[in-house]
Amino acid sequence: MAKRGKLSKEFETIDEVVRPERLRHYQYLILIVCEDELTEKLYFESFKNRIPKETIFLTTVGTGLDPLGVVERSLEKRQELAKMCRREVDRVWVVFDKDDADKEPGKVKRFEQALLTVEQHQLKLAFSNEVFELWLLLHLVAVDPDKAMPRVEIYERLQAEIRTKPGHENFTYEHGNKEVLEKISVLGDETLAIARAAALVLHHADKPHLECNPKTLVHLLISDLYDWINYYSYTG
């Protein structure tokens, strides 16, 4: 068996992580399908190192697709993984952003269809408005729930907050650069990020996803991961 935590690009190379016959011995299967092909995927992959050996099989897929494309891909990958393991996948999370979903009728329709499909197929949603990087920013600072934050502002704020930390004054944020994940892991506070994200959700309660800015549901995914990691750390 290869080293735990080694990245796999798709299920076609899943045996580089763990041989299929061993995969069937895992007690819990979690699939995370992301809109982003790099930052989000690497972020969630990092949780593999916290999982007790051969308890939870966690795999992530980066798609580069819009919200509906992410959801449709998750259904395909769930079926592939279930067939490989000869059992149902326990958790399927879809991770996508608002981005330009509200810019034209066609995109709005696809976004709404994505949400409907999530509900119909009992998927778990980790949606961010406007972008995933809001979740990273919340590790460093709270944001005004009444002030909408365009993605560019989130990127700029993320860079500015990291630059306030001693030794990181020259940091330059580049979208898709994994260095930001390393900075957040060292400088950020995950517990505060979860609390801040929950507060944003409460503030925007009962409003449609496209009207909730700023808001992220990534903390629900993270909390779910920790619940299962803690469970298998205790009983595994």
N, C-alpha and C positions, 0 to 999 in steps of 0.2 A: 504494500500500500504506500502511495506517495505521501509526502508530508501534508498534514492537515493545514488548511488555510491556503493552499496553492490555488491561484486563480484559474478558472475555466471560462473560456469565451462563450460557449454554448453547451447544450446537452450533448452535442455530437462529440465533445471532448471530455465528457463528464468522468470517464474512466481514468483521467489523469489525476483526479482528486481522490476517488475511491473506487475500487473495482465493483462492478455491478452486483456480484454475489455478496459482497460485504454491505453494499448499500441497502440491501433488503433486510439487514439486521438492525438498521437504525429504528429507534422507537418513535420519532416524530419528524415529519417532513415539512420544511418551510421553503416556499418559493417566493422570491421577490423579483418583480418585473418592473424595470425603471424606464422612464422616458430618456434619460441621459445615458450615454454609453460609457462614461468614464467616472466623473466625480461621484455620482450617486452610487454607481455599482461598486466602486472601490470602498466607499464609506460603509456600505452594508456588508461587504465581504470581510471587513475588519473584525466583525463580531464573531467570526468563526474561531478566532483564537481564544475566545472566552467560553466556548462550549465544551463540556466534558466529552471525552472521546467516545465515539459511536453511540451518542444519545440523540442529538438533533442533527439532521442533515439539512444544512442551510445552503441554498444556491441562489445566485442572483443573475439576472439577464438584463443587459442594456440594449435598448432597441433603436433609439434615434427616431422614434415615431411620435405621432400626435397622441392625445389621450385615448381616442378610440382605438388607434393602432396598438397602443400599449395593452389595453384591455383584451383585445382580440389575440394578441401574441401570448398573453398570460393563459388564456384558455387552451391554446395549442400546447404550450409548455407544460401546463398542468397535466394534460392528457399523456404527453410523452413521458413525464416523470412517473406518473401513475402506472403506465404500462411497464416501464423499466423496473419499478419496485414491486409490481404485482399487488398494489394496494392504493387506496386513495391518498391524495396529498392533503395533509392536515390543515395547512394555512397557505393561502395565496394572497400576497399583498401587491397592489399596483401603486406605483409612485409616479405621479405626473404633476405638471404645473399648469397654471392658467395660461401663461404666455400670451398668445394672440387669439385665444379661444373666443373672445367677445368682439373681435374686430369686424366680422362679417357674418351674415346669416348662415352660410354653409358651415363655418367653423363652430358656431353656436350649436347648430343641429348635431354635429358630430360629438361635441362635448356632452350635450345632454344625452345622446345615445350611449356614450361611454358610461355615464353615471347610472343609466338605466340597466345596462349590461352588468355593471358591478353588483347592483342589487339583485338582479335576476339569477346570477350565478354564484351568489354568496361569496364574493371576493371582499377583501379588506382594502380600504382606501386610505392612502397617504398623499393627500392633495395639498399643494401649496399655492398661495396667491400672493405675489406673482410667481416667485421662483423658489426652488429648493434651498437656495443660499440664505433665505430668510431664517430657516432652521439653524444654519451655522451662525448667523448673526446673533440669534437669541442666546447662544452660548456666552456671548460677550456683553450684551446690553439688552435692556427692555426697549420696546418701540411703542410709539403712540398708536393706540388702536383706532383712533379717529382720523389718522392721517395716512391716506393711501400712499404706498411706496412702490413706484415703478421699479422694474428690475435694475435699471442703471443706478438708481439711488441705493438700492440694496447692495450692489457690488461696491459702490463708492464708500458706503458706510462700513461695510465689512473691512475694506482696506484701511480706512481711517482708524477704526477701532483697534485693529491689530497693530498699527503703527504707533499707538499710544503706549504699547508695552515695551519696557526696556529691552534693548537688543533686537527689536523688530522694526525699528524706525524706517528702514529702507524697503520694507515689504511692498511688493507690487502685486495686486490681485489680477490674475489673468483667468478668464472663464475657461474651465476645463483643466486647469493646472492642479494636480493633486497636492501641491505644497500647502494649499489652504487647509486641507484636512489635517496635515501634520501640525499646523499652527493652532487650529482649534483644539486638537487633542491635548496640547500642552497648555494653552492659555485660557481655554474655555471652561465653563462650568455646566456640565450636562444636567445636573439636578435643577439648576436655575432655568436652563433652556426648556425643560419639560414643564416647569411651573409657568413660565412666560407664555409658552405655546398654548397651554390649557386656558390661561387667562384671555388670550385672544379669541379662542373658540367660544368661550363663555360670552365675551363682549359682542360677538357677531351671531349669537344664537338665533336660530329660526330664519336667517337670511340665506338666500341662494348662494352657492359657492362662488359664482362669478362676481357677486357683490360684496364679498368679504375680503377686504384688503386693508391691512395685512392679516394673513391667517395661514397656518400650516397645521396639518394633521400628522406630520412625521413623528411627533412625540408618541402617538398611539402605537405606531409600529415599534418604536424603540422600547416602550414600556412592555409591549407584548413579548418582544424578544427576551427582555430581562426576566419576565415572569417565567418563561419556559427554561431559560438558562438556570435560574435559581432553583426551579423545581428539580431539574435533572442533576444539579450540583448537590442537592440534598439527598436524592433517592438513587442517583446513578451509580 
